[in-house]
Amino acid sequence: MEVDAAAAVADWLQEAKKIVVLTGAEISQEAGVPDFSDPRLNPHIRDFRENQNIRKEYWKKLSEVYPQVSNIEPGPSHRALSELEMLVNLDCIFTQATDGLHLRAGSTTVIELNSSMLWVTCTSCGKDYPLNEILSIVENGTEVPICTECGSDQIKPPVSFPGQPLPHWEAREAWIRLHNADMFLIAGASLEHEPIASYPFLAKENDAKVVIISEKQSPADDFVDAVIYGAPGQVLTYILSKMKEGITIT
Ligand SMILES: [Zn+2]
């Protein structure tokens, strides 16, 4: 970790009037959340709609994985960002994760860009179900659960599968909040795909300070104010400790 860069970021965070944070899979994995990019858990929407075997596989795999997810506690990044909210002008956290861990860590304004895997929606009639309820039906032997309201077997968590756009309200809200931000902190997120790939550039156009913390390189790294390569939980915890010490870079 670059200690000087982390101290500079601590300084910027204290000065900023409106900070928007983006997080993603790296911080979920730090907490022990399994990788949801497994094709059985992330099928193309066309295959899910048209192929009953794909739906069977999806529910089988989700019922295997979910019990692990439901017992996971927020990780170091979730805890650090929740604490950060009390120290700086944090407007909101938007996240690519679907696990609800920011909310469990106590962060108050969280926009889930890919929605949430903790509930299930009928794509025919719109009825919502808690995920637990649907998985208990699967565990009792129903391979493809159906909507009790309308009988459709096209029910799924509202998360975006490949081939589906981001949920409209969430993407729009993120865009608006980013327009008004003077600092954009990106921690453990993926910047590979649109529209999120454009977010750092949008923030730069608005003269916001943009910081990326990640183990991985991204296409935006050369265009932002600071990049800190390292485990986001470790870096954020360090930044927080610098802020508490009151150390600033002049
Ligand atoms: Zn229905």
Residues whose N, C-alpha, C, O or C-beta is under 5 A from the ligand:
A	BS01	ZN	C122 S124 C125 G126 K127 C147 E149 C150 G151 S152
